[in-house]
Amino acid sequence: MFGLSELAVILVVVIAVLAARKLPELTRAAGKSARILKAEARALKEEPAPAGEQPAPHVIRGETVVSGTTTPTGAPGPQA
């Protein structure tokens, strides 16, 4: 009656119809996972530093949000 390829197409269509509301969220999550995996694979390819030397840490400048106020990173925040 139906071959394997026809059943696979029907299954994909049924899943797409039933999961239409969640599909954008699922594709977004899959894309995010792919980017993370790609970044981790790239990090593994980089050569590690020799045993005696430590690489300089990556500092990201920005602002810290605390209770609706913003404080530049590195500056002391509001005292409690």
Sequence and secondary structure as in RCSB ss.txt:
>XXXX:A:sequence
MFGLSELAVILVVVIAVLAARKLPELTRAAGKSARILKAEARALKEEPAPAGEQPAPHVIRGETVVSGTTTPTGA
PGPQA
>XXXX:A:secstr
   HHHHHHHHHHHHHHHTTTTHHHHHHHHHHHHHHHHHHHHHHHS    TT          EEEETTEEEETTS
     
